Amino acid sequence: MGYYIDLEKVSIDDYKDILKSTHLIPSWKILKENIDSNLETIKKQGITNLQILQNLLKDKSKLKEFSKLSGLPGDYLNVLRRMINGYHPRPNRIKDFPETSLDVISKLEEMGIKNTRHVFDNVKTQADRMLLSKETGIHHDEILRLTKLTDLCRIRWVNHTFAYVLYEAGYDTVKKMAKANPEQLFATVKQLNAERNFYHAHIGLNDMKMLVESAKMLPREIVY
């Protein structure tokens, strides 16, 4: 349990069910083609969970070797690798969060807290957050805001900007995102962005469905 999904706990059979129900971008839909036979082939290589599979697809040379051994196409394995790696997104920098003062950023950086992974390790409980507030002099409300933004950044595809959008839209924790109705989430975020112009990219209903599905996979590590 931690900041990321524990890939070791996701079996290949479990992942097959996840893929079947996941909304994928067009270039990743290859993962649903021959899904039963492809994942059965992977299991026959002695691979029981996503952590083992990730390690075997870690770089191009290993991927090529596994493709030759298993008979699975390299293009398919490359997309699969990208899909799995995406469950461990790069932490977001605290200084990139909107409406975060330089004073807050400076106080956190003095303690070595520079990104969401660092924040996560210091805010899991109310007691942790009170201690961090006391040690830094940062108001508890601001610590809580950064905690929630950090929680949201654990969701795949959520960067510092979109975490702020979700926070402002009232979907301010992983738990709320996991329980969200994608259609309602889409409508709420679309309306809020029209009013406040947070971003210019096109984020559609299928994107919201993928965010909700990703949130469901994350452990509920932060206690509010």
Secondary structure, DSSP 8 states (H G I E B T S, - for coil): --SS--GGGSBHHHHHHHHHHS---GGGGGGGTTHHHHHHHHHHTT--BHHHHHHHTSSHHHHHHHHHHH---HHHHHHHHHHHHTTS----BGGGSTT--HHHHHHHHHTT--BHHHHHTT-SSHHHHHHHHHHH---HHHHHHHHHHHHHHTSTT--HHHHHHHHHTT--SHHHHHT--HHHHHHHHHHHHHHH----S---HHHHHHHHHHHHHS------
